[in-house]
Each structure stands twice: as structure tokens, then as C-alpha cells.
């Protein structure tokens, strides 16, 4: 039965293809609207998906079961400052006691990492590099999971003995120790000499704050306190200024994502009780992830709607050209009707012509839509992701628009009076 229907429609399909081929230039210009419409839908959704996926991947790397508590310098009028006329010392931020309170009072905490971060100059011979020094505990490398490229990471023994050892990120190693033996090398960081015991791969967080930066040096928290203290002093011609921060960051690792939301509220409550000024900030990657995924859906809808306008314009172009075709073929329609062709056959004939245009334009548009994201990634290194659903959506809409906008010209052709049509010149 199905093969019979295909055989029944095949002459109309051949007629449609012949008509398209006979008016190659007109058909090509008509299809351009569908080509660019489908191509823009696929390409814009691919760009949006790539950008969203990059943000989501960055957030996932922070850990969906982590809560990040950060020290934040309050505004000048809220900062408690001490010092003499030519200098001041701003005291703010997280305390060791805050970490202990979180461990003791917040349910569901699996582990906790304390860290203090400062900018210091590292030197090897004549080469020097300003790097971020992260004074932390061995648990850092369990929560902020970065592949170990060489050597080892910090240990409890290093922490207990206040060892002068450091772990460097790969970018820092390349810029500071290029051409030298890496693990086992001794480098000077500010006033201390440290042995490089390991190298880890580092990753930036894109649009999201990452726990590591391009050039980091990790040293035991106890060693940093011994050598540098808790105050970071800067001298200038105008005097001295500095800040005292016990902990720059506390990363709280929960037993599971189901504990995160309640724990973040509990941490907020604990810190509010003991901090008189707003000198901390709580980042919850899980909440950021959910918000980003929500924004991603909205973003895709907006991009799809904008690109869909191109498809609408392409459909209007098809309707316009089919109306012109009805006018040109009025006499042919009259002859067909006079020899017994039913109105339904006339409608099918013109709808097939429309479908040939929209389907052909859709296929070429899909090829264009896949090529554009590949070129964007190739020349700009911007990630793009072509989703199968976007291909099916764009092609389905193009065919649907072709049928909808071709229906009116087809029905108008079928409604022509045979006698009037035969008189048409």
C-alpha cells in the first residue's frame, strides 16, 4: 500500500524537481532564505551551547559538593584599621576559629581546607616571577583535584615540621625553571628558600573563579606563618600600608550534594555571629551550576527565536515565489482541471514544489550550520557544540514553514475556475 502511494506521488515529485531545475536561478535565490535560516539556527545554538558548556564545566571543576568561603576586604569605613600616621594595617577576613566552628557545628562536613594566599616574587638565579603563594594543608590536593605531573604533593609531615618545600603549577614552572631540572630545584620565594617537590597541572576557571591561577606555588600553611607571618606589608614613598588576614579561603567539602544547601545556610549563620563586618563571601558551586543551566535554557530559547526569524523570512520568500508560479501556470492549471484533475491533485502538485525547495534549502542549511561553528572554533579557539536536537529542530522547522507558506498558493491554484484559467494569457 505504501509503495503504491509513493508510486502515485512520484510523477509529482519529478515534476517538482523539473520545475526547480528549469528555473535554477529563481529557485536558488528562493532557497537562500531557508539556507541561511537553518544555518543561523544551528550555528547560533552551537555557539550558545559551547559558551554555556564551558561555564558549566568550570563550575563542575570547583566541585558541586564543595562550599567556598572567601575573605573579602570591606569598604574603608567598615575596616578596622590600626597604625601610625604614615601607615595603616587593615585587619579583616576569615579566622582559624571560623574553620574550627564550621567543623564542629555544620552537619555533613567531610573535610575542610584552610588556605592563605599572597602575591610574592620567586627567583631562580637571574630569573624572577611574581606568583601567587598558596599557604595550605595537604587536603587541598584532595579537594582541588589536579593531575600530578611530577614529584609529590604536600604531606602531613611537611606541615608538622614546617618544611621549606613547595609544589608549583606547570605554567609557573615553565616560566621560572625553563631549561632547568624541575623537581629538586631550589627557588627563593621572598625571604625563604624552598625545594620544589612536585608539579601539578593547573586549570583556569574561565568566567568562574578557580581555586588555582596560572602561576601558583603551594607551601605548607605552618611554613608560611613561620616565614611570612599573617600580615602582608607594602612599603612606598608615602609610607606603609598592609593587611592582616589569617585565612584567605576555606573550602568545605561535604559528604554529598544533598548537604550543600543546608550547610551553606549554617555556615552563613555561624560567620554572622562572630563577624561584625561583612568581610567574607560564600560561593556555592552547586547553586551556580543550577543557575547557569537555567540561564542556558533561556539563552538557547532567545538565540533560537532570533535565528528563527530568518526561517520565517525564508518561508515568506517561498510563498511569494509560489504565488508568482501560480500566476505563470494559470493556463496549465486550467488544462489539468479541464481534463479531470481534482483540486486535491493541484494542491499536492504545488505543495511538492514547495517541499522540494524547503527540503533542499534545509539540507544545504544544515551543512552550513555545521561548518560555521567548526570555523569559529578553528580560528578563535572558542568552543562550540552542535547538538543533534538543533539539527532536527532546524530542519523540521524549515520543512514545516515550507509546507505552511506553500499551502496558501497551492489552495489558490486549486481554487482557480477552469474556464477562466483557460482564457488566461
BAMAR-986194 format. One record per atom (N, C-alpha, C): x, y, z. Coordinates in steps of 0.05 Angstrom, whole numbers, padded with zeros to 5 digits, always signed. Example, Ala and Ser with C-alpha at 12.3 -4.5 7.8 and 13.67 -1.06 7.14 Angstrom:
BEGIN
+00264-00114+00156/+00246-00090+00156/+00264-00066+00156/+00257-00045+00142/+00273-00021+00143/+00258+00001+00157/
***
This chain:
BEGIN
+00017-00024+00000/+00000+00000+00000/+00017+00025+00000/+00039+00024+00017/+00056+00047+00019/+00072+00051-00007/+00081+00029-00020/+00095+00032-00045/+00077+00043-00067/+00051+00036-00064/+00032+00047-00084/+00029+00077-00081/+00029+00087-00056/+00026+00116-00051/+00051+00130-00062/+00075+00118-00058/+00099+00130-00067/+00099+00131-00098/+00090+00109-00110/+00088+00109-00140/+00068+00130-00150/+00047+00134-00134/+00027+00154-00141/+00038+00182-00140/+00055+00187-00120/+00065+00215-00117/+00091+00220-00133/+00104+00198-00142/+00129+00202-00155/+00128+00220-00180/+00108+00218-00198/+00106+00237-00220/+00106+00266-00211/+00092+00272-00189/+00090+00299-00179/+00118+00308-00168/+00132+00289-00156/+00159+00296-00146/+00178+00302-00169/+00176+00286-00190/+00193+00290-00214/+00186+00317-00227/+00160+00323-00227/+00151+00349-00238/+00161+00372-00222/+00161+00369-00195/+00171+00390-00178/+00201+00394-00182/+00216+00372-00184/+00245+00375-00188/+00251+00387-00215/+00235+00379-00236/+00239+00391-00263/+00234+00421-00262/+00213+00429-00248/+00206+00457-00246/+00228+00473-00232/+00238+00462-00211/+00260+00475-00196/+00285+00478-00214/+00291+00456-00229/+00314+00457-00246/+00311+00476-00270/+00286+00478-00279/+00281+00495-00302/+00285+00525-00295/+00279+00531-00270/+00283+00559-00261/+00305+00559-00240/+00329+00552-00248/+00351+00548-00229/+00357+00573-00213/+00360+00595-00226/+00368+00620-00212/+00346+00628-00192/+00322+00628-00201/+00299+00636-00183/+00297+00617-00160/+00300+00591-00165/+00298+00571-00144/+00321+00575-00124/+00345+00580-00134/+00368+00584-00116/+00364+00608-00098/+00355+00630-00110/+00351+00654-00093/+00329+00650-00073/+00308+00634-00081/+00286+00628-00062/+00296+00611-00039/+00314+00592-00045/+00324+00574-00024/+00343+00587-00005/+00355+00610-00014/+00375+00623+00003/+00364+00630+00031/+00339+00639+00031/+00326+00646+00057/+00326+00622+00076/+00318+00598+00065/+00318+00574+00082/+00346+00565+00089/+00365+00568+00070/+00393+00560+00076/+00404+00576+00099/+00402+00603+00097/+00413+00620+00118/+00397+00618+00144/+00371+00613+00141/+00355+00610+00165/+00363+00585+00181/+00364+00562+00167/+00372+00537+00181/+00401+00539+00191/+00418+00550+00174/+00446+00553+00182/+00450+00570+00207/+00435+00592+00208/+00438+00610+00231/+00426+00598+00257/+00404+00583+00254/+00393+00569+00278/+00413+00549+00289/+00425+00532+00272/+00444+00512+00281/+00469+00525+00292/+00480+00545+00278/+00505+00558+00287/+00501+00574+00313/+00479+00589+00316/+00476+00604+00340/+00471+00586+00364/+00456+00565+00360/+00452+00546+00382/+00478+00532+00390/+00495+00527+00370/+00521+00514+00375/+00540+00533+00391/+00540+00558+00384/+00556+00578+00398/+00546+00581+00427/+00520+00584+00430/+00508+00587+00457/+00513+00562+00474/+00511+00538+00462/+00515+00513+00476/+00545+00511+00485/+00563+00519+00467/+00591+00518+00474/+00598+00536+00497/+00588+00561+00496/+00594+00580+00518/+00582+00570+00544/+00558+00560+00543/+00545+00550+00568/+00559+00526+00579/+00568+00508+00561/+00581+00484+00569/+00608+00491+00582/+00622+00511+00571/+00647+00519+00583/+00644+00529+00612/+00623+00546+00616/+00617+00556+00643/+00609+00533+00662/+00593+00515+00652/+00584+00492+00669/+00608+00474+00676/+00625+00469+00657/+00649+00453+00662/+00667+00466+00683/+00670+00492+00681/+00686+00507+00700/+00675+00505+00728/+00649+00507+00730/+00636+00505+00757/+00638+00476+00767/+00635+00457+00750/+00638+00429+00759/+00665+00423+00770/+00686+00436+00758/+00713+00431+00768/+00717+00442+00796/+00701+00462+00804/+00702+00471+00831/+00691+00451+00851/+00674+00433+00841/+00662+00412+00858/+00635+00420+00866/+00615+00404+00857/+00587+00410+00864/+00581+00404+00894/+00599+00389+00907/+00595+00384+00935/+00614+00400+00953/+00624+00422+00942/+00642+00440+00957/+00628+00466+00963/+00636+00479+00985/+00627+00506+00992/+00652+00522+00996/+00655+00545+00982/+00679+00561+00983/+00673+00586+00999/+00687+00590+01021/+00684+00613+01038/+00709+00631+01035/+00706+00655+01026/+00728+00673+01019/+00729+00698+01036/+00753+00706+01042/+00757+00732+01056/+00753+00755+01036/+00738+00775+01044/+00733+00798+01027/+00739+00823+01042/+00755+00841+01031/+00761+00866+01044/+00737+00885+01044/+00727+00892+01068/+00704+00910+01069/+00711+00938+01061/+00691+00955+01057/+00695+00982+01049/+00711+00997+01071/+00724+01020+01063/+00742+01033+01081/+00729+01042+01107/+00704+01050+01106/+00691+01060+01131/+00685+01037+01150/+00684+01012+01139/+00678+00989+01156/+00702+00974+01166/+00726+00981+01154/+00750+00967+01160/+00762+00976+01187/+00767+00958+01204/+00781+00965+01229/+00810+00968+01223/+00822+00992+01224/+00850+00996+01217/+00865+01006+01241/+00890+00996+01244/+00907+01005+01265/+00933+01015+01253/+00947+01033+01266/+00972+01041+01255/+00979+01070+01263/+01001+01079+01252/+01010+01106+01258/+01003+01124+01236/+01012+01149+01238/+01004+01169+01219/+01011+01162+01190/+01034+01150+01186/+01043+01145+01159/+01037+01116+01150/+01022+01101+01165/+01017+01074+01158/+00991+01064+01170/+00981+01043+01158/+00956+01031+01169/+00957+01001+01163/+00944+00986+01180/+00942+00957+01177/+00913+00949+01179/+00902+00940+01156/+00874+00931+01155/+00872+00902+01165/+00856+00898+01185/+00852+00871+01196/+00824+00862+01189/+00821+00840+01175/+00795+00830+01166/+00797+00801+01158/+00775+00790+01150/+00775+00763+01137/+00770+00740+01157/+00773+00716+01146/+00768+00691+01160/+00790+00685+01180/+00781+00671+01201/+00799+00664+01223/+00802+00633+01225/+00823+00625+01238/+00826+00596+01244/+00803+00586+01260/+00793+00603+01278/+00770+00595+01294/+00745+00590+01277/+00742+00605+01255/+00719+00600+01237/+00720+00572+01226/+00744+00563+01218/+00746+00536+01207/+00739+00515+01228/+00748+00520+01253/+00741+00501+01274/+00711+00501+01280/+00699+00524+01280/+00670+00526+01286/+00654+00511+01264/+00662+00515+01239/+00648+00501+01217/+00650+00471+01220/+00674+00461+01226/+00677+00432+01230/+00660+00422+01253/+00658+00438+01274/+00644+00428+01298/+00614+00430+01296/+00603+00451+01282/+00575+00457+01283/+00559+00450+01258/+00572+00449+01235/+00558+00445+01210/+00556+00415+01203/+00532+00404+01201/+00529+00376+01195/+00536+00369+01166/+00547+00345+01162/+00552+00335+01135/+00579+00343+01124/+00597+00355+01140/+00623+00363+01130/+00642+00338+01129/+00653+00333+01106/+00671+00310+01103/+00700+00318+01108/+00708+00341+01098/+00735+00351+01103/+00735+00381+01098/+00757+00394+01106/+00759+00423+01104/+00787+00431+01099/+00791+00451+01081/+00817+00460+01073/+00820+00490+01081/+00842+00496+01094/+00848+00524+01101/+00870+00534+01083/+00869+00559+01074/+00889+00570+01056/+00892+00600+01060/+00917+00609+01058/+00922+00638+01058/+00938+00644+01032/+00931+00664+01018/+00943+00670+00992/+00954+00698+00991/+00978+00700+00981/+00992+00726+00978/+01007+00726+00952/+01013+00750+00942/+01029+00753+00918/+01058+00758+00926/+01076+00741+00917/+01105+00744+00924/+01122+00739+00899/+01147+00748+00901/+01165+00745+00878/+01183+00720+00883/+01183+00702+00863/+01201+00679+00864/+01225+00683+00846/+01248+00673+00855/+01273+00677+00839/+01288+00651+00837/+01300+00648+00813/+01319+00627+00808/+01341+00639+00792/+01365+00644+00805/+01386+00658+00791/+01378+00686+00784/+01380+00693+00758/+01373+00720+00749/+01343+00721+00741/+01330+00698+00739/+01302+00698+00730/+01284+00701+00754/+01263+00717+00751/+01244+00721+00772/+01215+00721+00761/+01196+00714+00778/+01168+00713+00771/+01151+00720+00794/+01132+00738+00790/+01112+00743+00811/+01091+00722+00810/+01088+00708+00832/+01069+00686+00833/+01051+00688+00857/+01029+00673+00857/+01011+00672+00880/+01020+00649+00897/+01027+00655+00922/+01036+00635+00941/+01011+00626+00957/+01005+00600+00956/+00983+00589+00970/+00993+00573+00994/+00989+00584+01017/+00997+00570+01042/+00973+00553+01050/+00976+00527+01050/+00953+00509+01054/+00961+00483+01067/+00942+00465+01068/+00946+00439+01080/+00945+00417+01059/+00954+00393+01065/+00954+00371+01045/+00926+00365+01033/+00905+00371+01049/+00878+00365+01040/+00870+00381+01014/+00884+00403+01009/+00879+00419+00985/+00879+00402+00960/+00899+00384+00958/+00903+00369+00934/+00883+00346+00931/+00868+00340+00953/+00847+00321+00952/+00821+00333+00943/+00816+00359+00949/+00791+00372+00942/+00794+00386+00915/+00816+00401+00912/+00822+00414+00886/+00838+00394+00869/+00824+00377+00855/+00836+00355+00842/+00850+00363+00816/+00877+00364+00817/+00893+00370+00793/+00913+00347+00789/+00917+00338+00764/+00935+00316+00759/+00964+00323+00768/+00977+00305+00781/+01005+00308+00789/+01023+00301+00765/+01039+00319+00756/+01056+00315+00732/+01083+00303+00739/+01093+00311+00763/+01120+00301+00771/+01122+00305+00801/+01138+00287+00814/+01143+00290+00843/+01120+00282+00860/+01115+00298+00881/+01094+00292+00900/+01081+00318+00910/+01059+00316+00924/+01046+00339+00936/+01053+00342+00965/+01043+00362+00978/+01048+00367+01006/+01038+00344+01023/+01052+00338+01045/+01044+00317+01064/+01040+00328+01092/+01029+00311+01109/+01025+00319+01137/+01052+00323+01151/+01072+00308+01143/+01099+00312+01154/+01110+00339+01147/+01106+00348+01122/+01114+00375+01115/+01101+00396+01132/+01075+00392+01138/+01060+00411+01154/+01070+00411+01183/+01075+00387+01194/+01083+00385+01222/+01111+00396+01226/+01130+00391+01207/+01157+00400+01210/+01163+00428+01198/+01142+00441+01188/+01145+00467+01176/+01167+00467+01155/+01165+00447+01138/+01186+00443+01117/+01185+00465+01096/+01209+00472+01087/+01211+00492+01065/+01210+00478+01038/+01186+00469+01032/+01181+00455+01007/+01158+00468+00993/+01157+00465+00966/+01135+00477+00951/+01127+00460+00927/+01102+00462+00919/+01092+00449+00895/+01084+00471+00876/+01093+00470+00851/+01088+00490+00831/+01068+00481+00810/+01053+00500+00800/+01036+00493+00777/+01053+00494+00751/+01044+00479+00731/+01061+00475+00707/+01068+00501+00693/+01049+00521+00692/+01055+00546+00678/+01077+00561+00693/+01075+00561+00720/+01096+00574+00735/+01123+00561+00731/+01124+00535+00730/+01149+00520+00726/+01162+00527+00699/+01145+00528+00679/+01156+00534+00652/+01168+00562+00650/+01156+00581+00664/+01165+00608+00663/+01189+00613+00682/+01191+00598+00703/+01212+00603+00723/+01235+00584+00720/+01230+00559+00714/+01251+00538+00713/+01256+00527+00685/+01249+00542+00665/+01252+00533+00637/+01282+00527+00632/+01287+00502+00622/+01314+00494+00616/+01329+00483+00640/+01316+00481+00663/+01330+00471+00687/+01317+00445+00697/+01331+00432+00714/+01319+00409+00728/+01296+00420+00745/+01273+00407+00744/+01249+00419+00758/+01246+00409+00786/+01238+00384+00789/+01235+00373+00816/+01263+00370+00829/+01266+00381+00854/+01291+00381+00868/+01305+00408+00866/+01296+00425+00848/+01308+00451+00845/+01301+00468+00869/+01319+00486+00877/+01314+00505+00899/+01308+00532+00888/+01287+00544+00898/+01279+00571+00889/+01275+00589+00914/+01279+00614+00910/+01275+00633+00932/+01248+00647+00928/+01231+00646+00949/+01206+00660+00949/+01207+00680+00972/+01208+00705+00965/+01211+00727+00984/+01236+00722+01001/+01233+00718+01027/+01257+00714+01044/+01264+00685+01049/+01249+00666+01037/+01253+00638+01043/+01263+00623+01018/+01279+00601+01024/+01288+00584+01002/+01273+00557+01004/+01261+00549+00982/+01244+00525+00981/+01254+00505+00961/+01250+00480+00968/+01255+00458+00949/+01230+00451+00934/+01232+00450+00907/+01208+00442+00891/+01205+00412+00893/+01183+00403+00904/+01179+00374+00908/+01158+00362+00888/+01144+00379+00874/+01124+00369+00856/+01113+00390+00837/+01101+00380+00815/+01089+00398+00795/+01061+00387+00789/+01042+00405+00790/+01014+00397+00784/+01004+00412+00760/+00985+00400+00746/+00972+00413+00724/+00952+00433+00735/+00951+00457+00724/+00932+00476+00734/+00912+00483+00712/+00889+00492+00720/+00868+00500+00701/+00855+00525+00711/+00851+00544+00692/+00837+00569+00699/+00807+00563+00698/+00791+00579+00711/+00762+00574+00713/+00746+00589+00693/+00759+00601+00672/+00743+00616+00653/+00728+00639+00666/+00701+00639+00663/+00685+00661+00675/+00680+00656+00704/+00688+00633+00715/+00683+00626+00743/+00709+00626+00759/+00709+00636+00783/+00733+00637+00799/+00743+00609+00804/+00768+00603+00796/+00780+00577+00801/+00798+00578+00826/+00801+00555+00840/+00818+00555+00864/+00848+00560+00857/+00856+00555+00833/+00884+00559+00825/+00886+00580+00803/+00910+00591+00800/+00915+00610+00778/+00938+00601+00761/+00946+00617+00742/+00966+00608+00723/+00993+00601+00736/+01002+00618+00754/+01028+00613+00767/+01024+00612+00797/+01022+00588+00808/+01018+00584+00837/+01041+00568+00849/+01047+00575+00874/+01066+00559+00890/+01052+00551+00915/+01050+00525+00921/+01037+00515+00945/+01058+00508+00966/+01055+00519+00990/+01073+00513+01011/+01057+00506+01036/+01068+00492+01056/+01053+00485+01080/+01044+00511+01094/+01020+00510+01105/+01009+00533+01119/+01026+00541+01143/+01037+00521+01157/+01054+00527+01180/+01080+00540+01172/+01091+00532+01149/+01116+00545+01139/+01111+00574+01132/+01089+00579+01119/+01082+00607+01111/+01079+00625+01135/+01066+00614+01156/+01063+00630+01181/+01090+00635+01194/+01108+00615+01193/+01135+00618+01205/+01151+00639+01190/+01151+00638+01164/+01168+00656+01148/+01156+00683+01143/+01131+00684+01137/+01119+00709+01127/+01100+00722+01148/+01091+00707+01167/+01071+00717+01186/+01044+00719+01173/+01025+00733+01186/+00998+00735+01176/+00993+00763+01164/+01012+00781+01166/+01008+00808+01155/+01024+00811+01129/+01011+00823+01110/+01024+00828+01084/+01029+00859+01082/+01054+00867+01085/+01061+00896+01087/+01072+00905+01060/+01063+00928+01051/+01073+00941+01027/+01084+00968+01034/+01109+00973+01025/+01122+00999+01031/+01122+01016+01005/+01119+01042+01008/+01120+01060+00986/+01132+01087+00996/+01136+01105+00977/+01148+01131+00985/+01130+01146+01004/+01105+01141+01003/+01086+01155+01021/+01084+01142+01048/+01096+01119+01053/+01094+01106+01078/+01090+01076+01075/+01075+01065+01094/+01070+01036+01095/+01040+01030+01097/+01032+01010+01082/+01004+01001+01085/+01004+00971+01083/+00985+00958+01095/+00984+00930+01094/+00958+00919+01104/+00956+00893+01105/+00932+00879+01114/+00939+00854+01128/+00923+00847+01147/+00927+00823+01162/+00903+00805+01158/+00907+00782+01146/+00886+00762+01141/+00896+00735+01150/+00883+00723+01169/+00891+00697+01178/+00887+00676+01157/+00864+00675+01145/+00858+00656+01123/+00844+00670+01100/+00854+00666+01076/+00842+00677+01053/+00818+00661+01043/+00819+00635+01049/+00798+00618+01038/+00795+00593+01055/+00770+00584+01058/+00764+00559+01070/+00746+00543+01050/+00755+00520+01042/+00739+00503+01024/+00727+00481+01041/+00701+00480+01042/+00687+00460+01058/+00677+00438+01038/+00686+00414+01042/+00679+00391+01025/+00657+00375+01040/+00633+00373+01028/+00611+00360+01040/+00610+00330+01033/+00595+00315+01049/+00592+00286+01044/+00576+00280+01018/+00560+00299+01010/+00544+00295+00986/+00530+00322+00979/+00519+00323+00954/+00506+00348+00946/+00481+00354+00962/+00469+00333+00973/+00444+00337+00989/+00449+00354+01014/+00474+00356+01023/+00481+00371+01047/+00487+00400+01041/+00493+00407+01015/+00505+00432+01009/+00487+00456+01016/+00462+00456+01008/+00445+00480+01012/+00442+00486+01042/+00436+00465+01058/+00432+00469+01087/+00458+00478+01100/+00480+00466+01091/+00507+00473+01102/+00514+00502+01096/+00508+00511+01072/+00515+00539+01065/+00500+00559+01083/+00475+00552+01089/+00459+00570+01107/+00471+00568+01135/+00479+00545+01144/+00490+00542+01171/+00517+00557+01173/+00534+00556+01152/+00559+00570+01152/+00554+00600+01154/+00535+00609+01138/+00528+00638+01138/+00519+00646+01167/+00504+00630+01180/+00494+00636+01207/+00518+00637+01227/+00536+00618+01225/+00559+00617+01243/+00577+00642+01239/+00583+00649+01214/+00601+00671+01209/+00588+00698+01217/+00562+00701+01213/+00548+00726+01220/+00550+00730+01250/+00550+00709+01265/+00550+00711+01294/+00577+00722+01304/+00599+00716+01291/+00625+00724+01301/+00639+00745+01284/+00627+00754+01262/+00639+00775+01246/+00621+00800+01247/+00632+00821+01257/+00616+00846+01259/+00614+00861+01233/+00632+00856+01215/+00632+00869+01189/+00631+00849+01166/+00621+00856+01143/+00619+00837+01120/+00646+00832+01107/+00663+00817+01120/+00690+00812+01109/+00693+00783+01099/+00671+00771+01090/+00673+00744+01079/+00651+00741+01058/+00655+00721+01042/+00636+00715+01020/+00634+00685+01017/+00610+00676+01011/+00605+00647+01008/+00597+00641+00979/+00613+00624+00966/+00607+00615+00939/+00598+00586+00940/+00576+00580+00928/+00566+00552+00927/+00565+00543+00898/+00585+00528+00888/+00585+00519+00860/+00560+00505+00851/+00547+00490+00870/+00522+00476+00862/+00500+00496+00854/+00498+00518+00870/+00478+00538+00863/+00485+00552+00837/+00511+00558+00833/+00520+00570+00808/+00514+00552+00785/+00518+00526+00789/+00513+00506+00767/+00483+00506+00759/+00466+00506+00779/+00437+00506+00773/+00428+00532+00760/+00440+00554+00769/+00432+00580+00757/+00443+00581+00728/+00467+00571+00723/+00478+00571+00696/+00462+00554+00677/+00453+00530+00687/+00437+00513+00670/+00410+00526+00664/+00399+00540+00683/+00374+00554+00678/+00378+00576+00658/+00400+00592+00661/+00405+00613+00642/+00411+00602+00614/+00423+00578+00613/+00430+00565+00588/+00404+00560+00572/+00383+00550+00585/+00358+00544+00571/+00346+00570+00560/+00346+00591+00577/+00335+00617+00568/+00351+00628+00544/+00378+00626+00547/+00396+00636+00526/+00390+00622+00499/+00387+00595+00500/+00382+00580+00476/+00355+00587+00463/+00335+00592+00480/+00309+00600+00470/+00311+00627+00456/+00325+00646+00468/+00328+00672+00456/+00343+00670+00429/+00366+00655+00429/+00381+00652+00405/+00365+00638+00383/+00350+00617+00391/+00334+00603+00371/+00312+00620+00360/+00300+00638+00377/+00279+00655+00367/+00290+00676+00348/+00313+00687+00354/+00326+00707+00336/+00332+00694+00309/+00345+00670+00310/+00352+00656+00285/+00327+00647+00270/+00305+00640+00285/+00281+00631+00273/+00268+00653+00255/+00274+00678+00260/+00263+00700+00243/+00273+00696+00215/+00299+00687+00212/+00310+00682+00185/+00294+00661+00171/+00286+00640+00185/+00269+00619+00173/+00242+00630+00165/+00231+00648+00181/+00205+00660+00174/+00207+00676+00148/+00229+00691+00146/+00234+00707+00122/+00237+00688+00098/+00251+00665+00102/+00254+00646+00080/+00227+00634+00072/+00209+00629+00091/+00182+00619+00085/+00166+00639+00069/+00169+00665+00076/+00155+00686+00061/+00165+00687+00033/+00191+00683+00029/+00203+00682+00002/+00192+00660-00014/+00189+00636-00002/+00177+00613-00016/+00148+00619-00024/+00133+00630-00006/+00105+00636-00012/+00103+00656-00035/+00120+00675-00035/+00120+00696-00056/+00126+00684-00083/+00146+00666-00084/+00154+00655-00109/+00133+00635-00119/+00119+00621-00100/+00099+00602-00108/+00074+00616-00119/+00068+00639-00107/+00045+00655-00117/+00051+00665-00146/+00076+00672-00150/+00084+00680-00177/+00082+00656-00196/+00089+00633-00186/+00088+00608-00202/+00059+00602-00210/+00040+00606-00191/+00012+00601-00196/+00003+00619-00219/+00011+00645-00218/+00003+00663-00239/+00014+00655-00266/+00040+00646-00266/+00052+00638-00291/+00039+00613-00303/+00030+00595-00286/+00020+00569-00295/-00011+00567-00294/-00023+00590-00294/-00053+00591-00293/-00065+00574-00315/-00055+00578-00340/-00067+00563-00363/-00062+00533-00360/-00038+00526-00351/-00032+00497-00346/-00051+00485-00326/-00057+00501-00305/-00075+00491-00284/-00103+00488-00296/-00112+00507-00313/-00138+00505-00326/-00140+00480-00343/-00119+00474-00358/-00119+00450-00375/-00122+00425-00358/-00106+00423-00336/-00107+00400-00319/-00135+00396-00307/-00147+00419-00298/-00173+00417-00287/-00194+00409-00308/-00190+00419-00332/-00210+00413-00354/-00210+00384-00362/-00186+00371-00359/-00185+00342-00367/-00190+00324-00343/-00199+00335-00320/-00208+00319-00298/-00191+00318-00273/-00170+00334-00272/-00153+00334-00248/-00168+00346-00224/-00168+00332-00202/-00182+00341-00178/-00167+00364-00165/-00181+00379-00148/-00168+00401-00134/-00146+00391-00115/-00150+00368-00103/-00130+00357-00085/-00104+00351-00099/-00106+00343-00125/-00081+00337-00140/-00066+00363-00146/-00081+00384-00152/-00068+00410-00157/-00054+00419-00131/-00067+00416-00108/-00055+00424-00082/-00029+00408-00078/-00031+00381-00082/-00008+00364-00078/+00015+00372-00096/+00009+00378-00121/+00030+00386-00140/+00045+00410-00131/+00031+00431-00122/+00045+00456-00113/+00058+00452-00086/+00047+00436-00068/+00059+00431-00043/+00086+00415-00046/+00086+00397-00066/+00111+00382-00071/+00132+00401-00081/+00125+00420-00098/+00144+00440-00108/+00156+00456-00084/+00138+00463-00065/+00146+00478-00042/+00165+00461-00025/+00158+00436-00021/+00174+00418-00004/+00202+00413-00016/+00203+00411-00043/+00229+00408-00056/+00247+00432-00049/+00236+00456-00051/+00251+00480-00045/+00260+00480-00015/+00241+00475+00003/+00247+00478+00031/+00266+00455+00041/+00261+00431+00031/+00279+00408+00039/+00307+00412+00029/+00309+00420+00003/+00336+00424-00008/+00350+00447+00007/+00336+00469+00011/+00347+00491+00026/+00355+00483+00055/+00338+00466+00067/+00344+00456+00094/+00369+00440+00095/+00373+00422+00076/+00397+00404+00076/+00422+00421+00072/+00421+00440+00053/+00445+00457+00049/+00449+00475+00074/+00427+00484+00087/+00429+00500+00111/+00442+00484+00134/+00435+00458+00136/+00448+00442+00157/+00478+00440+00153/+00486+00436+00128/+00515+00435+00123/+00529+00461+00130/+00515+00483+00124/+00526+00510+00131/+00527+00514+00161/+00506+00505+00174/+00504+00508+00203/+00525+00492+00218/+00533+00469+00207/+00554+00453+00220/+00582+00465+00214/+00585+00476+00190/+00611+00487+00181/+00618+00512+00197/+00598+00530+00202/+00604+00555+00215/+00616+00551+00243/+00604+00534+00261/+00616+00530+00287/+00644+00518+00285/+00649+00500+00266/+00676+00489+00263/+00696+00511+00256/+00688+00529+00239/+00706+00551+00231/+00711+00570+00255/+00689+00575+00270/+00692+00593+00294/+00712+00581+00314/+00710+00555+00319/+00728+00541+00337/+00757+00541+00326/+00759+00537+00300/+00785+00535+00287/+00800+00562+00289/+00787+00584+00283/+00800+00610+00281/+00800+00626+00307/+00782+00620+00325/+00781+00636+00350/+00785+00620+00375/+00787+00593+00373/+00790+00575+00396/+00766+00576+00415/+00745+00588+00406/+00720+00589+00422/+00706+00563+00420/+00699+00550+00442/+00685+00524+00440/+00657+00526+00429/+00650+00508+00412/+00622+00507+00401/+00613+00478+00402/+00588+00474+00407/+00577+00446+00409/+00552+00445+00391/+00553+00429+00370/+00530+00424+00353/+00514+00401+00364/+00490+00406+00374/+00474+00386+00386/+00456+00373+00365/+00452+00347+00366/+00434+00334+00346/+00406+00345+00346/+00396+00354+00370/+00369+00364+00371/+00367+00390+00355/+00388+00406+00354/+00387+00431+00339/+00385+00426+00309/+00399+00404+00299/+00397+00397+00271/+00368+00388+00264/+00357+00371+00281/+00329+00361+00276/+00309+00384+00278/+00313+00402+00298/+00295+00424+00302/+00296+00443+00278/+00320+00451+00270/+00322+00470+00248/+00310+00458+00222/+00317+00433+00216/+00307+00421+00192/+00277+00417+00193/+00267+00408+00216/+00238+00405+00219/+00223+00431+00215/+00233+00453+00227/+00220+00479+00224/+00221+00488+00195/+00243+00483+00181/+00245+00492+00153/+00225+00478+00136/+00222+00452+00140/+00202+00437+00124/+00174+00446+00132/+00169+00450+00158/+00143+00458+00167/+00135+00486+00156/+00154+00504+00157/+00149+00531+00146/+00144+00530+00116/+00159+00512+00102/+00155+00509+00073/+00127+00500+00067/+00117+00480+00083/+00090+00470+00078/+00069+00491+00085/+00072+00504+00108/+00052+00524+00116/+00051+00547+00096/+00074+00557+00088/+00074+00580+00070/+00069+00572+00041/+00071+00546+00035/+00064+00537+00008/+00035+00529+00005/+00021+00526+00028/-00006+00517+00028/-00025+00537+00015/-00021+00563+00022/-00039+00583+00010/-00036+00585-00020/-00012+00587-00032/-00010+00587-00061/-00022+00562-00074/-00018+00538-00061/-00029+00513-00071/-00059+00514-00072/-00072+00523-00050/-00101+00524-00048/-00112+00545-00068/-00097+00567-00071/-00105+00587-00090/-00105+00576-00119/-00084+00560-00125/-00083+00548-00151/-00106+00528-00156/-00112+00512-00135/-00134+00493-00137/-00161+00506-00140/-00164+00531-00129/-00190+00545-00129/-00195+00559-00156/-00176+00559-00174/-00180+00573-00199/-00203+00561-00215/-00219+00577-00227/-00241+00568-00245/-00229+00558-00271/-00234+00533-00279/-00221+00522-00304/-00226+00539-00328/-00251+00550-00331/-00257+00566-00355/-00241+00591-00355/-00239+00605-00332/-00224+00630-00330/-00195+00624-00334/-00185+00601-00323/-00157+00595-00326/-00149+00590-00355/-00168+00577-00370/-00161+00572-00398/-00161+00597-00415/-00176+00618-00406/-00176+00643-00421/-00152+00660-00414/-00137+00653-00393/-00114+00669-00383/-00092+00670-00404/-00081+00693-00408/-00058+00696-00426/-00034+00705-00411/
***
